[in-house]
Amino acid sequence: MKEIRHGEAERAAAALGAEFECLDLGDYPLEVDKGALGGLADRIRDFAPDVLVTHTDRDPFNPDHAAAFFAVERARALAAGAGVASAFETVQPPEFLLFEPHQPELCNFVPTTFVDITPVIDQKEAAMAEMKAQEYLRSYYGQRAEQRGNHARRSSGNSAVRYAEAFQRVIPQVVSAL
């Protein structure tokens, strides 16, 4: 199964025009020891992303999802040095978002951000088509994109939004004015 999903993820990334790198930390169970955590923090420092996206901190059906959240949360904090001057190299703290899980209500997921994916829905569908081991997610997230598109239209007043994805902020957004 690991080889199958690895290949699917590579092909899905290619459909999106994205790079794919697998850290190979295990699967059922995901094990993130001190060395792996340090490696993840190093990757965040090297890449210096503007945004980090991961699983929710709760999933009653897959304990690996919560393990991924806590590893990314800690690695982000280590890489960013809590946003203050530090004795070691740090990066600007990236925004930290959770993507919408398959069962949002059971994972304490509350959307705080909608991203209009209308212009790239064909790419998303092509990427999802590669995830053959989890075919049920293809129709689920297709329907969800339409529902979230409705939410985004109503939230923004932008009638051009047809499809959207929902995310939940972990760290508050900082602005200079409202």
C-alpha positions in Angstrom: 0.0 0.0 0.0 2.9 2.4 0.8 4.3 2.0 -2.7 0.9 2.5 -4.3 0.2 5.7 -2.4 3.7 7.0 -3.0 3.2 6.6 -6.7 -0.2 8.2 -6.6 1.1 11.2 -4.7 3.9 11.6 -7.2 1.5 11.6 -10.1 -1.0 13.9 -8.3 1.8 16.4 -7.7 2.8 16.2 -11.3 -0.8 16.9 -12.4 -0.6 20.1 -10.2 2.9 21.0 -11.5 4.3 20.7 -8.0 7.4 19.0 -6.6 6.9 16.0 -4.4 9.2 14.8 -1.7 8.4 12.0 0.7 10.0 12.0 4.2 9.1 8.3 4.6 8.4 8.5 8.4 6.1 5.5 8.4 2.4 4.9 8.0 0.1 3.4 10.5 1.9 4.2 12.7 3.5 7.5 11.8 6.6 7.8 14.0 8.2 11.2 14.3 11.2 10.8 16.6 13.6 13.6 17.7 15.8 13.1 14.6 12.8 13.2 12.2 11.5 16.3 14.0 14.8 18.1 13.6 14.9 17.1 10.0 11.5 18.5 9.4 12.4 21.8 11.2 15.6 21.9 9.0 13.4 21.5 5.8 11.2 24.3 6.9 14.2 26.5 7.5 15.7 25.6 4.1 12.5 26.2 2.2 11.2 29.1 4.3 7.6 28.7 3.2 5.0 31.5 3.5 2.4 29.0 4.5 2.4 25.5 6.1 -0.7 23.3 5.6 -1.3 20.0 7.5 -3.9 17.7 9.1 -6.2 18.6 12.0 -5.0 17.8 15.5 -7.9 15.3 15.9 -9.1 12.4 13.8 -11.0 9.6 15.5 -10.3 7.3 12.5 -6.6 7.9 11.8 -4.2 8.6 14.6 -1.4 9.4 12.0 -3.3 12.6 11.1 -3.0 14.0 14.6 0.7 12.8 14.8 1.4 14.7 11.5 -0.3 17.9 13.0 1.8 17.8 16.2 5.0 17.2 14.3 4.4 20.0 11.9 3.3 22.4 14.7 6.5 21.7 16.7 8.8 21.8 13.7 7.3 25.1 12.6 7.9 26.6 16.1 11.5 25.3 16.2 12.2 26.6 12.7 10.7 30.0 13.4 12.1 30.5 16.9 8.7 31.7 18.0 9.1 34.8 15.8 11.8 36.4 18.1 15.6 36.8 17.9 17.3 33.5 18.6 20.7 32.0 19.0 20.1 29.7 16.0 19.0 30.3 12.4 15.3 30.9 12.1 12.8 31.7 9.4 9.9 34.2 9.3 7.0 32.3 11.0 4.9 30.8 8.2 1.1 31.0 8.3 -0.2 27.8 9.7 -3.4 26.3 8.2 -5.2 23.0 8.5 -6.8 21.6 5.3 -10.4 20.3 5.5 -10.5 16.6 6.5 -12.9 14.0 5.1 -15.0 14.2 8.3 -14.7 17.8 9.4 -17.3 17.7 12.2 -15.5 14.8 13.9 -12.1 16.5 13.6 -13.1 19.8 15.2 -12.5 21.6 11.9 -14.0 25.0 11.5 -13.3 26.9 8.3 -11.7 30.3 8.7 -10.3 30.7 5.2 -11.8 29.9 1.7 -9.6 29.7 -1.3 -11.2 30.2 -4.7 -10.1 27.2 -6.8 -12.4 27.9 -9.7 -9.6 28.7 -12.2 -7.7 25.4 -11.3 -10.6 23.0 -10.7 -9.5 20.9 -13.7 -6.0 20.5 -12.2 -7.5 19.5 -8.9 -9.7 16.9 -10.5 -6.8 15.5 -12.5 -4.7 15.2 -9.3 -7.6 13.6 -7.4 -8.0 11.1 -10.2 -4.5 9.8 -9.5 -5.5 8.8 -5.9 -7.0 5.5 -7.0 -6.5 3.8 -3.6 -8.9 6.3 -2.1 -11.4 6.7 -5.0 -14.2 7.7 -2.6 -12.4 10.9 -1.8 -12.6 12.0 -5.4 -16.4 12.4 -5.4 -16.4 13.6 -1.8 -14.0 16.5 -2.3 -15.6 17.3 -5.7 -18.9 17.8 -3.9 -17.2 19.6 -1.1 -15.5 22.1 -3.5 -19.0 23.0 -4.8 -20.4 23.4 -1.3 -17.4 25.5 -0.2 -17.7 27.5 -3.4 -21.2 28.4 -2.2 -19.9 29.4 1.2 -17.2 31.5 -0.4 -19.7 33.3 -2.7 -21.9 34.1 0.3 -19.0 35.2 2.5 -17.4 37.4 -0.2 -20.2 38.5 -2.4 -18.1 37.3 -5.4 -20.5 35.5 -7.7 -17.7 34.3 -9.9 -16.6 31.7 -7.3 -17.8 28.3 -8.3 -15.4 26.0 -6.4 -13.4 26.6 -3.2 -11.4 24.8 -0.6 -11.7 25.5 3.2 -8.8 25.9 5.6 -8.6 26.6 9.3 -6.1 29.0 10.7 -4.1 27.8 13.7 -2.2 31.0 14.3 -4.1 34.3 14.3 -3.7 36.5 11.3 -1.8 39.8 12.1 -3.0 42.9 10.2 -2.2 46.6 10.6 -5.8 47.7 10.3 -9.3 46.5 9.9 
